[in-house]
């Protein structure tokens, strides 16, 4: 396998980010991180401003993408819970790294704190 080119790497990242595209997907992800099982009604109450239709739409898309799994309990009244798949849970460290990266931003627009050798384990910065 050849090393990625800047163009192919950018394309791959763009494709990966499409899984998270949508106003509510990241909020849903953070509500489900850590192996939490959430009923639809719990998610709807926890996410202020989301409509029932939008929550259904986002959950269905995340389920079809393999990020969320829907667990149906056959009982009366019906009970449906949502949880992250292992692949969905694997997003946690990546999003944590993104949060840490965003925290490095200097409050002044257009400037950022420099990355030093001790800040990065990535050999490209050494």
N, CA, C and O atoms as CSV, one atom per row, in Angstrom:
chain,resi,resn,atom,element,x,y,z
A,1,UNK,N,N,0.838,-1.186,0.000
A,1,UNK,CA,C,0.000,0.000,0.000
A,1,UNK,C,C,0.881,1.247,0.000
A,1,UNK,O,O,1.798,1.385,0.810
A,2,UNK,N,N,0.586,2.117,-0.900
A,2,UNK,CA,C,1.373,3.350,-1.022
A,2,UNK,C,C,0.962,4.343,0.059
A,2,UNK,O,O,-0.194,4.366,0.481
A,3,UNK,N,N,1.913,5.163,0.507
A,3,UNK,CA,C,1.548,6.193,1.487
A,3,UNK,C,C,0.573,7.185,0.844
A,3,UNK,O,O,0.641,7.441,-0.358
A,4,UNK,N,N,-0.314,7.727,1.638
A,4,UNK,CA,C,-1.296,8.658,1.074
A,4,UNK,C,C,-0.639,9.946,0.596
A,4,UNK,O,O,0.341,10.421,1.170
A,5,UNK,N,N,-1.196,10.483,-0.446
A,5,UNK,CA,C,-0.778,11.798,-0.923
A,5,UNK,C,C,-1.580,12.842,-0.149
A,5,UNK,O,O,-2.582,12.496,0.476
A,6,UNK,N,N,-1.171,14.086,-0.174
A,6,UNK,CA,C,-1.984,15.110,0.488
A,6,UNK,C,C,-3.427,15.123,-0.041
A,6,UNK,O,O,-4.372,15.320,0.723
A,7,UNK,N,N,-3.582,14.914,-1.334
A,7,UNK,CA,C,-4.920,14.936,-1.928
A,7,UNK,C,C,-5.754,13.745,-1.467
A,7,UNK,O,O,-6.925,13.898,-1.119
A,8,UNK,N,N,-5.141,12.545,-1.467
A,8,UNK,CA,C,-5.912,11.366,-1.053
A,8,UNK,C,C,-6.223,11.414,0.443
A,8,UNK,O,O,-7.295,10.985,0.871
A,9,UNK,N,N,-5.291,11.934,1.233
A,9,UNK,CA,C,-5.542,12.068,2.671
A,9,UNK,C,C,-6.690,13.046,2.916
A,9,UNK,O,O,-7.560,12.791,3.749
A,10,UNK,N,N,-6.692,14.156,2.195
A,10,UNK,CA,C,-7.775,15.138,2.335
A,10,UNK,C,C,-9.113,14.521,1.935
A,10,UNK,O,O,-10.125,14.736,2.602
A,11,UNK,N,N,-9.116,13.759,0.854
A,11,UNK,CA,C,-10.352,13.087,0.409
A,11,UNK,C,C,-10.835,12.099,1.465
A,11,UNK,O,O,-12.030,12.035,1.756
A,12,UNK,N,N,-9.911,11.326,2.042
A,12,UNK,CA,C,-10.285,10.338,3.050
A,12,UNK,C,C,-10.858,11.011,4.302
A,12,UNK,O,O,-11.842,10.536,4.869
A,13,UNK,N,N,-10.247,12.102,4.725
A,13,UNK,CA,C,-10.753,12.819,5.903
A,13,UNK,C,C,-12.127,13.415,5.596
A,13,UNK,O,O,-13.026,13.374,6.436
A,14,UNK,N,N,-12.285,13.960,4.405
A,14,UNK,CA,C,-13.574,14.526,4.014
A,14,UNK,C,C,-14.664,13.455,4.038
A,14,UNK,O,O,-15.775,13.709,4.504
A,15,UNK,N,N,-14.350,12.262,3.539
A,15,UNK,CA,C,-15.314,11.165,3.563
A,15,UNK,C,C,-15.642,10.765,5.006
A,15,UNK,O,O,-16.802,10.506,5.328
A,16,UNK,N,N,-14.638,10.717,5.862
A,16,UNK,CA,C,-14.862,10.359,7.264
A,16,UNK,C,C,-15.745,11.391,7.957
A,16,UNK,O,O,-16.622,11.031,8.742
A,17,UNK,N,N,-15.518,12.671,7.672
A,17,UNK,CA,C,-16.304,13.725,8.308
A,17,UNK,C,C,-17.764,13.712,7.862
A,17,UNK,O,O,-18.634,14.203,8.581
A,18,UNK,N,N,-18.037,13.161,6.696
A,18,UNK,CA,C,-19.427,13.078,6.219
A,18,UNK,C,C,-20.285,12.212,7.132
A,18,UNK,O,O,-21.498,12.404,7.212
A,19,UNK,N,N,-19.655,11.252,7.828
A,19,UNK,CA,C,-20.406,10.434,8.781
A,19,UNK,C,C,-20.939,11.279,9.937
A,19,UNK,O,O,-21.945,10.926,10.552
A,20,UNK,N,N,-20.270,12.389,10.233
A,20,UNK,CA,C,-20.634,13.241,11.356
A,20,UNK,C,C,-21.379,14.489,10.926
A,20,UNK,O,O,-21.725,15.333,11.753
A,21,UNK,N,N,-21.626,14.604,9.625
A,21,UNK,CA,C,-22.298,15.776,9.079
A,21,UNK,C,C,-23.750,15.793,9.525
A,21,UNK,O,O,-24.463,14.800,9.376
A,22,UNK,N,N,-24.176,16.891,10.057
A,22,UNK,CA,C,-25.531,17.046,10.561
A,22,UNK,C,C,-25.473,17.786,11.875
A,22,UNK,O,O,-24.569,17.580,12.684
A,23,UNK,N,N,-26.438,18.640,12.076
A,23,UNK,CA,C,-26.419,19.518,13.236
A,23,UNK,C,C,-26.409,18.763,14.570
A,23,UNK,O,O,-25.824,19.243,15.541
A,24,UNK,N,N,-27.044,17.598,14.630
A,24,UNK,CA,C,-27.264,16.941,15.904
A,24,UNK,C,C,-26.414,15.697,16.135
A,24,UNK,O,O,-26.404,15.170,17.248
A,25,UNK,N,N,-25.712,15.218,15.136
A,25,UNK,CA,C,-25.011,13.943,15.275
A,25,UNK,C,C,-23.955,13.947,16.372
A,25,UNK,O,O,-23.843,12.978,17.123
A,26,UNK,N,N,-23.189,15.010,16.475
A,26,UNK,CA,C,-22.164,15.059,17.523
A,26,UNK,C,C,-22.794,15.098,18.909
A,26,UNK,O,O,-22.273,14.485,19.841
A,27,UNK,N,N,-23.899,15.805,19.056
A,27,UNK,CA,C,-24.584,15.853,20.349
A,27,UNK,C,C,-25.086,14.456,20.716
A,27,UNK,O,O,-24.953,14.023,21.861
A,28,UNK,N,N,-25.659,13.762,19.746
A,28,UNK,CA,C,-26.129,12.394,19.983
A,28,UNK,C,C,-24.955,11.502,20.374
A,28,UNK,O,O,-25.053,10.725,21.323
A,29,UNK,N,N,-23.852,11.612,19.649
A,29,UNK,CA,C,-22.661,10.818,19.973
A,29,UNK,C,C,-22.210,11.029,21.406
A,29,UNK,O,O,-21.971,10.066,22.135
A,30,UNK,N,N,-22.093,12.288,21.813
A,30,UNK,CA,C,-21.618,12.571,23.165
A,30,UNK,C,C,-22.604,12.074,24.222
A,30,UNK,O,O,-22.192,11.738,25.332
A,31,UNK,N,N,-23.890,12.022,23.898
A,31,UNK,CA,C,-24.893,11.486,24.825
A,31,UNK,C,C,-24.760,9.968,24.979
A,31,UNK,O,O,-25.151,9.407,26.003
A,32,UNK,N,N,-24.205,9.307,23.956
A,32,UNK,CA,C,-24.109,7.841,23.974
A,32,UNK,C,C,-22.713,7.311,24.300
A,32,UNK,O,O,-22.550,6.106,24.493
A,33,UNK,N,N,-21.697,8.186,24.366
A,33,UNK,CA,C,-20.342,7.727,24.670
A,33,UNK,C,C,-20.299,7.028,26.023
A,33,UNK,O,O,-21.096,7.318,26.915
A,34,UNK,N,N,-19.375,6.121,26.153
A,34,UNK,CA,C,-19.189,5.408,27.408
A,34,UNK,C,C,-20.119,4.219,27.574
A,34,UNK,O,O,-20.307,3.728,28.687
A,35,UNK,N,N,-20.700,3.755,26.482
A,35,UNK,CA,C,-21.566,2.582,26.546
A,35,UNK,C,C,-22.953,2.857,27.081
A,35,UNK,O,O,-23.664,1.932,27.474
A,36,UNK,N,N,-23.343,4.115,27.102
A,36,UNK,CA,C,-24.664,4.466,27.626
A,36,UNK,C,C,-25.762,3.973,26.690
A,36,UNK,O,O,-25.672,4.135,25.473
A,37,UNK,N,N,-26.785,3.377,27.261
A,37,UNK,CA,C,-28.009,3.034,26.537
A,37,UNK,C,C,-29.008,4.143,26.802
A,37,UNK,O,O,-29.225,4.519,27.954
A,38,UNK,N,N,-29.612,4.666,25.761
A,38,UNK,CA,C,-30.575,5.738,25.926
A,38,UNK,C,C,-31.844,5.399,25.159
A,38,UNK,O,O,-31.793,4.979,24.002
A,39,UNK,N,N,-32.959,5.581,25.803
A,39,UNK,CA,C,-34.236,5.452,25.116
A,39,UNK,C,C,-34.428,6.698,24.259
A,39,UNK,O,O,-33.837,7.747,24.515
A,40,UNK,N,N,-35.271,6.556,23.232
A,40,UNK,CA,C,-35.542,7.676,22.344
A,40,UNK,C,C,-36.014,8.889,23.149
A,40,UNK,O,O,-35.539,10.004,22.938
A,41,UNK,N,N,-36.943,8.663,24.062
A,41,UNK,CA,C,-37.491,9.779,24.849
A,41,UNK,C,C,-36.419,10.437,25.716
A,41,UNK,O,O,-36.455,11.650,25.925
A,42,UNK,N,N,-35.470,9.655,26.219
A,42,UNK,CA,C,-34.379,10.227,27.022
A,42,UNK,C,C,-33.504,11.130,26.163
A,42,UNK,O,O,-33.124,12.224,26.581
A,43,UNK,N,N,-33.189,10.664,24.960
A,43,UNK,CA,C,-32.382,11.486,24.055
A,43,UNK,C,C,-33.112,12.773,23.694
A,43,UNK,O,O,-32.516,13.850,23.682
A,44,UNK,N,N,-34.396,12.657,23.401
A,44,UNK,CA,C,-35.158,13.841,23.004
A,44,UNK,C,C,-35.213,14.863,24.134
A,44,UNK,O,O,-35.088,16.063,23.891
A,45,UNK,N,N,-35.399,14.400,25.359
A,45,UNK,CA,C,-35.418,15.328,26.508
A,45,UNK,C,C,-34.046,15.945,26.758
A,45,UNK,O,O,-33.949,17.111,27.140
A,46,UNK,N,N,-32.995,15.172,26.544
A,46,UNK,CA,C,-31.630,15.628,26.847
A,46,UNK,C,C,-31.090,16.607,25.817
A,46,UNK,O,O,-30.207,17.408,26.125
A,47,UNK,N,N,-31.612,16.550,24.598
A,47,UNK,CA,C,-31.094,17.400,23.520
A,47,UNK,C,C,-32.118,18.496,23.252
A,47,UNK,O,O,-33.073,18.299,22.500
A,48,UNK,N,N,-31.910,19.638,23.869
A,48,UNK,CA,C,-32.886,20.719,23.724
A,48,UNK,C,C,-32.848,21.281,22.306
A,48,UNK,O,O,-31.783,21.492,21.725
A,49,UNK,N,N,-34.016,21.512,21.781
A,49,UNK,CA,C,-34.133,22.118,20.460
A,49,UNK,C,C,-34.273,21.137,19.316
A,49,UNK,O,O,-34.541,21.559,18.192
A,50,UNK,N,N,-34.107,19.860,19.550
A,50,UNK,CA,C,-34.224,18.884,18.466
A,50,UNK,C,C,-35.678,18.419,18.373
A,50,UNK,O,O,-36.315,18.129,19.386
A,51,UNK,N,N,-36.185,18.352,17.159
A,51,UNK,CA,C,-37.544,17.869,16.959
A,51,UNK,C,C,-37.544,16.343,16.917
A,51,UNK,O,O,-36.508,15.720,16.684
A,52,UNK,N,N,-38.691,15.761,17.139
A,52,UNK,CA,C,-38.823,14.310,17.083
A,52,UNK,C,C,-38.432,13.800,15.698
A,52,UNK,O,O,-37.719,12.804,15.574
A,53,UNK,N,N,-38.898,14.483,14.667
A,53,UNK,CA,C,-38.599,14.085,13.287
A,53,UNK,C,C,-37.099,14.110,13.021
A,53,UNK,O,O,-36.565,13.184,12.411
A,54,UNK,N,N,-36.417,15.156,13.470
A,54,UNK,CA,C,-34.977,15.287,13.232
A,54,UNK,C,C,-34.194,14.234,14.005
A,54,UNK,O,O,-33.232,13.671,13.483
A,55,UNK,N,N,-34.597,13.961,15.249
A,55,UNK,CA,C,-33.915,12.946,16.034
A,55,UNK,C,C,-34.058,11.578,15.376
A,55,UNK,O,O,-33.088,10.826,15.285
A,56,UNK,N,N,-35.252,11.255,14.921
A,56,UNK,CA,C,-35.475,9.990,14.215
A,56,UNK,C,C,-34.592,9.921,12.978
A,56,UNK,O,O,-33.947,8.904,12.725
A,57,UNK,N,N,-34.565,10.992,12.217
A,57,UNK,CA,C,-33.782,11.042,10.967
A,57,UNK,C,C,-32.282,10.858,11.242
A,57,UNK,O,O,-31.613,10.091,10.549
A,58,UNK,N,N,-31.764,11.553,12.239
A,58,UNK,CA,C,-30.344,11.471,12.552
A,58,UNK,C,C,-29.976,10.086,13.080
A,58,UNK,O,O,-28.947,9.528,12.700
A,59,UNK,N,N,-30.821,9.529,13.959
A,59,UNK,CA,C,-30.556,8.193,14.496
A,59,UNK,C,C,-30.599,7.129,13.399
A,59,UNK,O,O,-29.764,6.225,13.379
A,60,UNK,N,N,-31.555,7.234,12.499
A,60,UNK,CA,C,-31.634,6.268,11.394
A,60,UNK,C,C,-30.407,6.336,10.505
A,60,UNK,O,O,-29.874,5.309,10.086
A,61,UNK,N,N,-29.958,7.563,10.216
A,61,UNK,CA,C,-28.772,7.711,9.379
A,61,UNK,C,C,-27.534,7.164,10.077
A,61,UNK,O,O,-26.709,6.494,9.456
A,62,UNK,N,N,-27.406,7.451,11.375
A,62,UNK,CA,C,-26.264,6.952,12.132
A,62,UNK,C,C,-26.316,5.424,12.254
A,62,UNK,O,O,-25.278,4.764,12.279
A,63,UNK,N,N,-27.517,4.875,12.329
A,63,UNK,CA,C,-27.666,3.420,12.369
A,63,UNK,C,C,-27.259,2.812,11.024
A,63,UNK,O,O,-26.545,1.809,10.991
A,64,UNK,N,N,-27.703,3.407,9.928
A,64,UNK,CA,C,-27.340,2.871,8.605
A,64,UNK,C,C,-25.850,3.022,8.322
A,64,UNK,O,O,-25.288,2.249,7.546
A,65,UNK,N,N,-25.202,4.013,8.944
A,65,UNK,CA,C,-23.755,4.204,8.788
A,65,UNK,C,C,-22.951,3.277,9.703
A,65,UNK,O,O,-21.730,3.189,9.573
A,66,UNK,N,N,-23.621,2.591,10.619
A,66,UNK,CA,C,-22.926,1.671,11.517
A,66,UNK,C,C,-22.363,2.312,12.769
A,66,UNK,O,O,-21.533,1.712,13.451
A,67,UNK,N,N,-22.802,3.528,13.083
A,67,UNK,CA,C,-22.299,4.242,14.255
A,67,UNK,C,C,-23.150,3.936,15.485
A,67,UNK,O,O,-22.633,3.814,16.596
A,68,UNK,N,N,-24.452,3.815,15.275
A,68,UNK,CA,C,-25.410,3.592,16.357
A,68,UNK,C,C,-26.136,2.276,16.104
A,68,UNK,O,O,-26.397,1.903,14.961
A,69,UNK,N,N,-26.456,1.584,17.185
A,69,UNK,CA,C,-27.301,0.401,17.035
A,69,UNK,C,C,-28.605,0.637,17.784
A,69,UNK,O,O,-28.647,1.264,18.842
A,70,UNK,N,N,-29.637,0.122,17.202
A,70,UNK,CA,C,-30.992,0.244,17.740
A,70,UNK,C,C,-31.349,-1.093,18.372
A,70,UNK,O,O,-31.267,-2.135,17.723
A,71,UNK,N,N,-31.743,-1.059,19.634
A,71,UNK,CA,C,-32.075,-2.270,20.369
A,71,UNK,C,C,-33.573,-2.246,20.656
A,71,UNK,O,O,-34.063,-1.384,21.386
A,72,UNK,N,N,-34.285,-3.193,20.079
A,72,UNK,CA,C,-35.730,-3.274,20.254
A,72,UNK,C,C,-36.044,-4.353,21.270
A,72,UNK,O,O,-35.658,-5.509,21.097
A,73,UNK,N,N,-36.750,-3.975,22.339
A,73,UNK,CA,C,-37.210,-4.917,23.351
A,73,UNK,C,C,-38.673,-5.204,23.056
A,73,UNK,O,O,-39.512,-4.304,23.111
A,74,UNK,N,N,-38.975,-6.446,22.745
A,74,UNK,CA,C,-40.341,-6.824,22.390
A,74,UNK,C,C,-41.155,-7.003,23.665
A,74,UNK,O,O,-41.174,-8.075,24.269
A,75,UNK,N,N,-41.810,-5.948,24.048
A,75,UNK,CA,C,-42.627,-5.921,25.255
A,75,UNK,C,C,-43.748,-4.925,25.043
A,75,UNK,O,O,-43.771,-4.212,24.040
A,76,UNK,N,N,-44.665,-4.874,25.971
A,76,UNK,CA,C,-45.747,-3.900,25.925
A,76,UNK,C,C,-45.611,-3.036,27.167
A,76,UNK,O,O,-45.603,-3.571,28.275
A,77,UNK,N,N,-45.502,-1.704,27.023
A,77,UNK,CA,C,-45.363,-0.960,25.768
A,77,UNK,C,C,-43.984,-1.201,25.136
A,77,UNK,O,O,-43.042,-1.594,25.824
A,78,UNK,N,N,-43.876,-0.964,23.830
A,78,UNK,CA,C,-42.602,-1.203,23.138
A,78,UNK,C,C,-41.484,-0.347,23.733
A,78,UNK,O,O,-41.701,0.789,24.155
A,79,UNK,N,N,-40.304,-0.917,23.753
A,79,UNK,CA,C,-39.142,-0.210,24.302
A,79,UNK,C,C,-38.016,-0.298,23.271
A,79,UNK,O,O,-37.645,-1.387,22.833
A,80,UNK,N,N,-37.481,0.859,22.894
A,80,UNK,CA,C,-36.360,0.923,21.953
A,80,UNK,C,C,-35.261,1.742,22.604
A,80,UNK,O,O,-35.500,2.836,23.117
A,81,UNK,N,N,-34.060,1.199,22.577
A,81,UNK,CA,C,-32.897,1.900,23.120
A,81,UNK,C,C,-31.854,2.051,22.028
A,81,UNK,O,O,-31.829,1.300,21.053
A,82,UNK,N,N,-31.000,3.036,22.217
A,82,UNK,CA,C,-29.917,3.291,21.276
A,82,UNK,C,C,-28.592,3.256,22.021
A,82,UNK,O,O,-28.490,3.683,23.171
A,83,UNK,N,N,-27.587,2.738,21.340
A,83,UNK,CA,C,-26.226,2.681,21.890
A,83,UNK,C,C,-25.258,2.816,20.720
A,83,UNK,O,O,-25.628,2.628,19.561
A,84,UNK,N,N,-24.036,3.140,21.042
A,84,UNK,CA,C,-23.008,3.196,20.008
A,84,UNK,C,C,-22.508,1.796,19.697
A,84,UNK,O,O,-22.409,0.949,20.584
A,85,UNK,N,N,-22.199,1.562,18.447
A,85,UNK,CA,C,-21.507,0.339,18.070
A,85,UNK,C,C,-20.055,0.478,18.528
A,85,UNK,O,O,-19.640,1.555,18.957
A,86,UNK,N,N,-19.292,-0.592,18.441
A,86,UNK,CA,C,-17.866,-0.491,18.778
A,86,UNK,C,C,-17.184,0.539,17.886
A,86,UNK,O,O,-16.328,1.298,18.341
A,87,UNK,N,N,-17.568,0.560,16.621
A,87,UNK,CA,C,-16.987,1.517,15.676
A,87,UNK,C,C,-17.372,2.947,16.061
A,87,UNK,O,O,-16.547,3.857,15.974
A,88,UNK,N,N,-18.607,3.142,16.482
A,88,UNK,CA,C,-19.040,4.461,16.938
A,88,UNK,C,C,-18.310,4.892,18.201
A,88,UNK,O,O,-17.918,6.050,18.338
A,89,UNK,N,N,-18.132,3.954,19.118
A,89,UNK,CA,C,-17.418,4.249,20.362
A,89,UNK,C,C,-15.957,4.598,20.084
A,89,UNK,O,O,-15.347,5.368,20.826
A,90,UNK,N,N,-15.396,4.029,19.014
A,90,UNK,CA,C,-14.000,4.300,18.657
A,90,UNK,C,C,-13.776,5.748,18.237
A,90,UNK,O,O,-12.632,6.189,18.124
A,91,UNK,N,N,-14.853,6.489,18.004
A,91,UNK,CA,C,-14.727,7.918,17.686
A,91,UNK,C,C,-14.319,8.748,18.892
A,91,UNK,O,O,-13.801,9.853,18.730
A,92,UNK,N,N,-14.539,8.247,20.080
A,92,UNK,CA,C,-14.289,9.021,21.299
A,92,UNK,C,C,-12.869,9.589,21.368
A,92,UNK,O,O,-12.720,10.788,21.601
A,93,UNK,N,N,-11.814,8.780,21.177
A,93,UNK,CA,C,-10.466,9.362,21.246
A,93,UNK,C,C,-10.206,10.394,20.147
A,93,UNK,O,O,-9.501,11.378,20.373
A,94,UNK,N,N,-10.766,10.175,18.974
A,94,UNK,CA,C,-10.563,11.135,17.878
A,94,UNK,C,C,-11.226,12.468,18.205
A,94,UNK,O,O,-10.645,13.528,17.969
A,95,UNK,N,N,-12.439,12.417,18.748
A,95,UNK,CA,C,-13.122,13.663,19.103
A,95,UNK,C,C,-12.465,14.326,20.301
A,95,UNK,O,O,-12.441,15.553,20.395
A,96,UNK,N,N,-11.931,13.526,21.218
A,96,UNK,CA,C,-11.182,14.076,22.352
A,96,UNK,C,C,-9.941,14.812,21.847
A,96,UNK,O,O,-9.628,15.904,22.321
A,97,UNK,N,N,-9.247,14.222,20.898
A,97,UNK,CA,C,-8.066,14.871,20.315
A,97,UNK,C,C,-8.465,16.162,19.599
A,97,UNK,O,O,-7.733,17.150,19.647
A,98,UNK,N,N,-9.607,16.155,18.945
A,98,UNK,CA,C,-10.085,17.357,18.260
A,98,UNK,C,C,-10.402,18.466,19.268
A,98,UNK,O,O,-10.107,19.636,19.024
A,99,UNK,N,N,-10.996,18.094,20.386
A,99,UNK,CA,C,-11.272,19.082,21.442
A,99,UNK,C,C,-9.976,19.674,21.992
A,99,UNK,O,O,-9.885,20.881,22.216
A,100,UNK,N,N,-8.980,18.824,22.207
A,100,UNK,CA,C,-7.680,19.309,22.707
A,100,UNK,C,C,-7.035,20.234,21.683
A,100,UNK,O,O,-6.445,21.252,22.043
A,101,UNK,N,N,-7.150,19.877,20.406
A,101,UNK,CA,C,-6.603,20.724,19.351
A,101,UNK,C,C,-7.297,22.083,19.354
A,101,UNK,O,O,-6.634,23.115,19.250
A,102,UNK,N,N,-8.621,22.094,19.472
A,102,UNK,CA,C,-9.368,23.353,19.469
A,102,UNK,C,C,-9.006,24.217,20.674
A,102,UNK,O,O,-9.008,25.444,20.583
A,103,UNK,N,N,-8.696,23.579,21.801
A,103,UNK,CA,C,-8.330,24.324,23.012
A,103,UNK,C,C,-6.985,25.037,22.862
A,103,UNK,O,O,-6.697,25.973,23.607
A,104,UNK,N,N,-6.165,24.605,21.912
A,104,UNK,CA,C,-4.871,25.257,21.696
A,104,UNK,C,C,-5.008,26.621,21.025
A,104,UNK,O,O,-4.061,27.407,21.016
A,105,UNK,N,N,-6.165,26.899,20.472
A,105,UNK,CA,C,-6.366,28.143,19.726
A,105,UNK,C,C,-6.269,29.340,20.665
A,105,UNK,O,O,-6.883,29.384,21.732
A,106,UNK,N,N,-5.485,30.289,20.229
A,106,UNK,CA,C,-5.357,31.540,20.961
A,106,UNK,C,C,-6.656,32.321,20.777
A,106,UNK,O,O,-7.252,32.268,19.701
A,107,UNK,N,N,-7.104,33.037,21.795
A,107,UNK,CA,C,-8.356,33.785,21.664
A,107,UNK,C,C,-8.353,34.817,20.532
A,107,UNK,O,O,-9.416,35.161,20.017
A,108,UNK,N,N,-7.187,35.311,20.141
A,108,UNK,CA,C,-7.135,36.293,19.059
A,108,UNK,C,C,-7.359,35.582,17.727
A,108,UNK,O,O,-6.660,34.615,17.427
A,109,UNK,N,N,-8.317,36.040,16.925
A,109,UNK,CA,C,-8.588,35.388,15.641
A,109,UNK,C,C,-7.358,35.341,14.746
A,109,UNK,O,O,-6.599,36.305,14.646
A,110,UNK,N,N,-7.183,34.198,14.102
A,110,UNK,CA,C,-6.096,34.060,13.138
A,110,UNK,C,C,-4.765,33.653,13.736
A,110,UNK,O,O,-3.790,33.475,13.005
A,111,UNK,N,N,-4.703,33.501,15.049
A,111,UNK,CA,C,-3.453,33.076,15.666
A,111,UNK,C,C,-3.693,31.803,16.462
A,111,UNK,O,O,-4.807,31.545,16.918
A,112,UNK,N,N,-2.665,31.029,16.620
A,112,UNK,CA,C,-2.772,29.794,17.397
A,112,UNK,C,C,-1.496,29.613,18.193
A,112,UNK,O,O,-0.448,30.161,17.853
A,113,UNK,N,N,-1.603,28.844,19.246
A,113,UNK,CA,C,-0.430,28.560,20.051
A,113,UNK,C,C,0.472,27.615,19.267
A,113,UNK,O,O,-0.026,26.676,18.646
A,114,UNK,N,N,1.777,27.836,19.277
A,114,UNK,CA,C,2.668,26.936,18.546
A,114,UNK,C,C,2.716,25.552,19.180
A,114,UNK,O,O,2.606,25.411,20.398
A,115,UNK,N,N,2.879,24.549,18.356
A,115,UNK,CA,C,3.031,23.185,18.847
A,115,UNK,C,C,4.520,22.943,19.035
A,115,UNK,O,O,5.318,23.145,18.119
A,116,UNK,N,N,4.879,22.511,20.228
A,116,UNK,CA,C,6.280,22.229,20.505
A,116,UNK,C,C,6.498,20.729,20.480
A,116,UNK,O,O,5.544,19.952,20.450
A,117,UNK,N,N,7.760,20.325,20.493
A,117,UNK,CA,C,8.094,18.907,20.477
A,117,UNK,C,C,7.425,18.153,21.618
A,117,UNK,O,O,6.941,17.037,21.425
A,118,UNK,N,N,7.394,18.744,22.788
A,118,UNK,CA,C,6.832,18.049,23.936
A,118,UNK,C,C,5.320,17.941,23.865
A,118,UNK,O,O,4.741,17.114,24.570
A,119,UNK,N,N,4.649,18.751,23.033
A,119,UNK,CA,C,3.207,18.701,22.913
A,119,UNK,C,C,2.707,17.592,22.003
A,119,UNK,O,O,1.521,17.263,22.027
A,120,UNK,N,N,3.575,17.021,21.215
A,120,UNK,CA,C,3.129,16.075,20.203
A,120,UNK,C,C,3.909,14.785,20.252
A,120,UNK,O,O,5.132,14.773,20.395
A,121,UNK,N,N,3.166,13.694,20.128
A,121,UNK,CA,C,3.805,12.392,20.024
A,121,UNK,C,C,4.005,12.039,18.549
A,121,UNK,O,O,4.624,11.022,18.236
A,122,UNK,N,N,3.497,12.851,17.663
A,122,UNK,CA,C,3.584,12.600,16.229
A,122,UNK,C,C,5.018,12.869,15.775
A,122,UNK,O,O,5.524,13.978,15.949
A,123,UNK,N,N,5.684,11.851,15.186
A,123,UNK,CA,C,7.087,12.023,14.787
A,123,UNK,C,C,7.292,13.090,13.725
A,123,UNK,O,O,8.408,13.581,13.554
A,124,UNK,N,N,6.229,13.460,13.001
A,124,UNK,CA,C,6.391,14.502,11.973
A,124,UNK,C,C,6.709,15.853,12.595
A,124,UNK,O,O,7.233,16.730,11.909
A,125,UNK,N,N,6.399,16.049,13.903
A,125,UNK,CA,C,6.644,17.327,14.551
A,125,UNK,C,C,7.930,17.320,15.363
A,125,UNK,O,O,8.185,18.246,16.133
A,126,UNK,N,N,8.717,16.309,15.201
A,126,UNK,CA,C,9.949,16.222,15.989
A,126,UNK,C,C,11.154,16.476,15.130
A,126,UNK,O,O,12.282,16.444,15.623
